């Protein structure tokens, strides 16, 4: 005889009624129905995942574009552009 544990859970009433109906149609208790379904669910999770093909991952056929970093001369030019103070307009009197 296997060991069992008591577990109290909260379920939506509609879900409880579905489980109850399934258990009755399978001629088992609700506990047995829930246990069997959990066991099936957990055994499906333990199967190794199938290999993904690039098309599975990128189903919208998009491609990431990677840019090269700025060169040191480009950085110097950008800094020069950013440091230029805007010219003040002189007021005419």
N, C-alpha and C positions, 0 to 999 in steps of 0.2 A: 504494500500500500504506500502510495507516495504522500509526502508531506503536503499539507495545504495551509494556506494563510487566509485569514479573514481580511477583507478590504472593503471599506465603505467609500463609495464615490457618489458624486452628485451628477445626475444626468438630466437632460431635458425630458419632460414627461413623454413627448412624442417618441423619442429614441427608446425610452424604456418600453413603451408599448410595442414598438417594432421588434425589439429583442424578445419580448414575451411571446409575440405571435410566431416568430421564427423558432423559438425553443419549443413551442407547442407543436408546430408542424414537423419538427425533427424528433419529437417525443423525448426530449431531454429537459433538464432543468435550465432555468435562466443562467445559473452559474456555469453549467457545463457548456452552454451555447457561447457565453462570453469568453470562457477560457479557451474554447476551440478556435474562436475567431481571433483572439489575441495571439494564440500560438501560430496560426497561419500567417497573420500579419507580421509577426516578428521573424518568422522563418523566411518570408519574402525579403525582409530588410537585410538578412544575413547573406543573401546571394551576392556574389561579387558583381559590381556594376559593369555593364558592357562597355566596350571601348567606344569612345566618342569619336566620330569623324568630324572634321572641321565643318562640314556642312550642317551637322547637328547643332554645333555650338553657334555658328553664325548663319542663322536661317534667313537673315535679311540681306545677305550677300554684301555686307559692308566690310570695309577694310580700314584698319587703324593706320593713320598717316603719322609717321614720326618725323619730327623736324630735327635738323642738326643744331647743336648749340651755337650761339654767337661766337665768332672769332674775337680775339683780343682787339683787333683794329675796329671791328664793328661795335664792340662795347665802348671803346673810346669815342667813336662818332656819336653814339647814342647819348653818352654822358655830356658831350659838348652841346648837343641839341637840347638836352634837358636843363642845362645850366644857363642857357642864354636867357637873360632877363628881358621881359617885354619892354619895348621902347615906350617911354612916357610921352604922352602927347602934350605939347606945350599949349597953354591957354593963351588965346589972343585977348589982349585988353583993349 
